[in-house]
Amino acid sequence: MAQALRPNTVGGLFATDGKPHPLQDTLLAVTLVLGITSFVTAMFHDLHLLSSWTGLVGILTGAYGQWISETTRERFGLILGLGAAGVGFFLGMAHGGLFGGVF
């Protein structure tokens, strides 16, 4: 039972297996930033171009990040970013879309 009392001090914040995952951590951060940006800008009707494009790119980076993720912590953050990017993307599409008002 001694192993249950030892804290896990090895590895980064998102690497629960003790190995560094720089690509996965970068995709996680990019997905979260794009998702939050898309979600926040979707609340403003005139920013539909920004919310729809950041949502689309956030969905794509989050999907790739899910495909190559290795730990549960990475997947949890990616799901949060994907959800925010998805909501922002769909609200941006409802407000005018990817090219609404440009052409």
C-alpha positions in Angstrom: 0.0 0.0 0.0 3.0 2.3 0.1 2.6 3.1 -3.6 -0.8 4.6 -3.0 0.7 7.2 -0.7 3.5 8.4 -3.0 2.6 11.6 -4.9 3.2 11.7 -8.6 5.9 14.3 -9.0 7.2 13.2 -12.4 6.0 14.8 -15.7 4.1 17.9 -16.7 0.7 19.1 -15.9 -1.0 17.1 -18.6 1.3 14.1 -18.8 0.1 11.5 -16.4 2.3 8.8 -17.8 5.5 10.7 -16.9 6.6 11.4 -20.5 6.6 14.8 -22.2 4.0 15.3 -24.9 4.8 18.7 -26.5 2.7 18.3 -29.6 -0.4 17.1 -27.7 0.0 20.0 -25.2 0.3 22.5 -28.0 -2.8 21.2 -29.7 -4.6 21.3 -26.4 -3.6 24.9 -25.8 -4.5 26.0 -29.3 -7.9 24.2 -29.2 -8.7 25.8 -25.9 -7.8 29.3 -27.1 -9.7 28.9 -30.3 -12.7 27.4 -28.6 -12.9 30.2 -26.0 -12.4 32.9 -28.7 -15.1 31.3 -30.8 -17.5 30.9 -27.9 -17.1 34.5 -26.7 -17.2 36.2 -30.1 -20.4 34.1 -31.0 -22.3 36.2 -28.5 -21.9 39.2 -30.7 -23.9 39.2 -33.9 -21.4 41.3 -35.9 -18.4 39.0 -35.1 -19.8 36.0 -37.0 -16.8 35.8 -39.3 -14.4 35.5 -36.4 -16.5 33.1 -34.4 -17.2 30.8 -37.3 -13.6 30.6 -38.6 -12.1 30.2 -35.1 -14.7 27.6 -34.3 -13.9 25.7 -37.5 -10.2 25.7 -36.9 -10.7 24.8 -33.3 -12.8 21.8 -34.2 -10.2 20.6 -36.7 -7.3 21.0 -34.3 -9.3 19.5 -31.5 -10.2 16.5 -33.6 -6.6 15.9 -34.6 -5.5 16.4 -30.9 -8.1 13.7 -29.9 -6.7 11.4 -32.5 -3.1 11.6 -31.2 -3.7 12.3 -27.5 -2.2 9.8 -25.1 -3.5 10.7 -21.6 -6.9 11.3 -20.1 -6.0 14.8 -19.0 -5.3 15.8 -22.6 -8.5 14.4 -23.8 -10.5 16.2 -21.1 -9.1 19.6 -22.0 -9.6 18.8 -25.7 -13.2 18.0 -25.2 -13.8 21.3 -23.4 -12.1 23.2 -26.2 -14.0 21.2 -28.9 -17.3 21.9 -27.2 -16.7 25.6 -27.0 -15.4 25.7 -30.6 -18.5 23.7 -31.8 -21.0 26.1 -30.0 -19.1 29.1 -31.3 -18.9 27.7 -34.8 -22.6 26.9 -35.0 -23.7 30.2 -33.6 -21.3 32.0 -36.0 -22.9 30.0 -38.9 -26.4 31.0 -37.7 -25.4 34.7 -37.5 -24.0 34.8 -41.0 -21.5 32.0 -41.7 -18.0 31.8 -42.9 -18.4 34.3 -45.8 -21.6 36.1 -44.8 -21.5 39.7 -45.9 -18.1 39.4 -47.6 -19.4 38.3 -51.1 
